[in-house]
């Protein structure tokens, strides 16, 4: 059986993460389950790893990778940054967080449909 490795990383402070990362986390977990069901018939197992980053790694936060390739690379999305009030409150300082822009729309949290699309592309590369 082949393995599709899915990695989600986000900044944490203690057990806390920002609202954006929390929303992405919910999408990541749902997408992993959906991909497990979808890819089982292709003899591909999906393994999700969640990685907590330290507070100084905000620029690398809220990222998802499939077999080492980022969602933004798999989908051809543009990476940006904008103000994140939730991180400001959590970290106690002004903070900008990652965004993705795809097809004219900016995403602060990654929705399940983008994760599924990226996961399918990555799985297609495994054949």
C-alpha positions in Angstrom: 0.0 0.0 0.0 1.2 3.5 -0.8 1.0 6.3 1.7 -0.1 9.9 1.1 1.5 11.9 3.9 -0.5 14.9 5.0 1.2 17.4 7.3 -0.5 20.4 8.9 1.6 22.9 10.8 0.5 25.8 12.9 1.8 28.1 15.6 0.7 27.2 19.1 1.1 28.8 22.5 0.5 26.2 25.1 -2.5 24.3 23.8 -3.8 27.4 22.0 -3.8 28.2 18.3 -5.4 31.2 16.4 -8.9 31.1 15.0 -7.6 30.8 11.4 -5.4 27.8 12.3 -8.2 26.3 14.3 -10.6 26.6 11.3 -8.0 25.1 9.0 -7.4 22.3 11.5 -11.1 21.3 11.3 -10.9 21.3 7.5 -7.7 19.3 7.5 -9.2 16.5 9.7 -12.3 16.3 7.6 -10.3 16.3 4.3 -8.0 13.5 5.7 -11.0 11.4 6.5 -12.6 12.0 3.1 -9.3 11.2 1.3 -8.9 8.0 3.3 -12.3 6.8 2.1 -11.8 8.0 -1.4 -8.2 6.7 -1.9 -8.6 3.3 -0.1 -9.8 1.8 -3.4 -6.6 2.9 -5.1 -4.5 1.2 -2.4 -3.4 4.6 -0.9 -3.4 5.2 2.8 -3.6 8.7 4.2 -1.5 9.6 7.2 -2.1 12.9 8.9 0.5 14.5 11.1 -0.1 17.7 13.0 2.9 19.8 13.9 3.0 22.5 16.5 5.3 25.4 15.7 6.8 27.9 18.2 5.4 31.5 18.3 8.3 32.9 16.2 7.4 30.7 13.2 4.2 32.6 12.1 5.4 32.8 8.5 5.4 29.0 8.3 2.1 28.6 10.2 -1.2 27.4 8.8 0.4 25.3 6.1 -0.5 22.0 4.7 1.7 19.6 2.8 1.0 16.4 0.8 4.0 14.2 0.4 6.2 17.2 1.1 4.5 19.5 -1.5 2.6 22.5 -0.1 -1.0 23.2 -1.0 0.0 26.5 -2.6 2.4 24.7 -4.9 0.0 21.9 -5.8 -2.8 24.4 -6.6 -0.7 27.2 -8.0 -1.9 29.6 -5.3 -0.2 32.8 -4.3 0.9 33.3 -0.7 0.3 36.5 1.1 0.1 37.9 4.6 -2.5 40.0 6.4 -3.5 41.1 9.9 -4.6 38.3 12.2 -6.4 39.7 15.3 -6.6 36.2 16.9 -2.8 35.8 16.7 -2.3 39.4 18.0 -4.3 38.4 21.1 -2.7 35.0 21.5 0.9 36.3 21.0 0.5 39.7 22.6 1.9 41.6 19.6 0.8 42.8 16.1 0.9 39.8 13.8 0.3 39.2 10.2 -0.5 35.6 9.1 -0.4 33.6 5.9 -3.1 33.8 3.3 -3.6 32.0 0.0 -5.1 33.6 -3.1 -6.5 31.3 -5.7 -8.8 32.0 -8.6 -9.2 35.6 -7.4 -10.2 34.7 -3.8 -8.2 35.2 -0.7 -8.3 32.5 2.0 -7.3 33.1 5.6 -8.2 29.6 6.7 -7.9 26.7 4.2 -11.3 25.2 3.3 -11.8 21.5 2.9 -12.5 21.7 -0.8 -9.0 23.2 -1.5 -7.4 20.5 0.6 -9.3 17.8 -1.2 -8.2 19.2 -4.5 -4.6 19.4 -3.5 -4.7 15.9 -2.0 -6.1 14.5 -5.2 -3.4 16.1 -7.2 -0.7 14.7 -4.9 -2.3 11.2 -5.0 -2.4 11.4 -8.8 1.4 11.9 -8.8 1.8 8.7 -6.9 0.5 6.4 -9.7 
